[in-house]
């Protein structure tokens, strides 16, 4: 399958519309560490019933038209167990961002890399566990001028009471010591 246009990125467990998430609010990690919406092209190819590869390009994080005239790569792999109780997804996004504050830098000097690892495990018929680990780096990052790093870990416990009601718990931990993704 192929997506072309403005669409949701493939990193993280959460989605942009609140109705697709266990909570109305988004985790800090989803809100600040991965590209939620991108404009570009993304292809998905199923190798088997359990394994799929994704690859494509986009114009930057939350942008319709990127200001640096280069493309970011987005790609990943998804695996589902034969019994559909375990799902694992790994995805990356990498590429130069906005023009650097110092225009003497060469384009590409401000490369941003981020990955997301999502593990979903159905523990019992009504209980599901989800772990999300994100890590990102950016060279010559704004406000620091050096390589910045951010990372987070989210855990979800999702319990289905009945077809209309769920009880959910989200535990999240995030670090952005350089203040690049969350200012201050």
N, C-alpha and C positions, 0 to 999 in steps of 0.2 A: 504494500500500500504506500501511497505517497501523499504527503501534506504539502501544500504550497500556499503561502500567504502569512497572515498574522495568527499565531496559534500558541498554545501552552507549551512550555518547555517540558522535557522528559525527565528532568532531575527531581528528586524528592518523591514523597508519598502523597503529599497534599496537592490539591488542585485549586485553580483560581476561584471558581464559583463555590460559595460556602456550602451549597446543598450537596456537593460531592465529597465533603469532608465530615469526619466524625464530630467536629466542633465548628461553631460559627466563626470563631477566631482562628487565625493562622499562628503557627509556631514562629518564634523569632528566627529560627534557622531557615524556614521557608521564606519568610518575608525579607530576609537580608542576605542570605548566602548563596542563593541559586537564581538563575534567570527564570522568572515566572512566565513572561510572555516574550516571544521572539517573532521576527519577521524573516522568513526564509523558505527553505525546502528541506523536508525530512522524509527519508524512505525507511520502510520497515520490511524486512525480508524474513519469512519463517523458514528456517533450515529444517526443523522437524516440528512435530506438534508441541514439543516442550521448549524449543530453543529458537529465539529470534534475534536478529541483528538490526540495529538502527544506525543510520548515518545521514548527515546532511550538513547544511550551513545556515547561518543566520547573520543578521546585520548588527547584532549587539543586544545587550540586556535592555528590555523594556523600551526598545526604540523601533520606530517604523523606518526611519532613514538614518543610518549611521553617519557620523561626521568624519570618520577617518578613511572611508572608501576601501575598507578591507573586510573580509568575511571571517566570522568565527566558525569553528568546527563544533558540531554537536553529534555525539554518537553514543552507542551503548549496546548492552546485551541484556536480554530478559530470558529467564528460565523458570518454567513451572514443572513441579514434580508430576509424575504420571497420575497420582491420585488427587492433584490440585490442592493439597494441604500446605505445600511449601512453595513460595514464589521468591525469586531473587532477581533484583535488577541493579545493574551498575551502569552509570551514565556519566559522561564528561561534557564540558563545554570549555573551549579554549580559543583565545584570540585576542588581538589588540583592542583596547577600549578607546574612549574619547581621546582627542589629541592631548598630549602632555602639556602641562602648564608651561614648561620650558620648551619652546618650539625649536630649540637647537637639538633636541633629542630626535633620534631617527624613528620613523614610524615602526611600530612593533616593539618599542622599548618598554611599553606599558602593558605587556601581555598579562592576561588574567586567565587562570586555570582553576576550575572547580570540578570536583567529582561528588557523586552521590551514590551511596550503597543502601539499598532498601531490602530488608528481609521480612517477609510476611509468613507467619506460621499459624495455622489453625490448630490450636492445642486440643480443643474439644469441639463438639458440635456447635456450641454457642459462644465459645471464647476464642478470640484471635489475638495474637501478639504481633506487633510491628515494631521493628527497629530501623531507624534512619540515621546514617552517619554521613555528614557533609564535611568537606575540607576544600578550602580555596586559598590561592596565593595570587598576588599581583605584584609585578615588577614595577619599580619606580612609582609606587602608589601615591595618590594624592595625599596631602598633608604630611607625608613622611619622607617621600623621595627615595625610599628604599623598598625592598621586598616585604610586603605585608602578608600576614597569614590569619585566617579565621577558620573555625571548625565548630561543629556541634554534634550532639547526639540527642535524638528524640526517641522516646519509647511510648507506644500506645498499647493499652489493654482495652479491647472492644468486646463487650458482652451483649449478646442479643437476648433481650427479655422475651419479646414476642415480635411478630412482623411489624408492629408499629413503634416499639420502644426499644432503645438501647441504653446501656449504662457504659460510659467510656471514661478512661483516665489517660491523660497525657503527661509525661514527665520529660522536661527538656533541659538541656544544658548547652550553653553556647559561649565561646570565647572569641573576642575580637580585640586583643590587647593593643593593636595599633590604631583602633578607632577609624578604620577605613570603611567598614560596612555599616557600622552604627556610630555615627559621629559622636565623639565625646565619651 
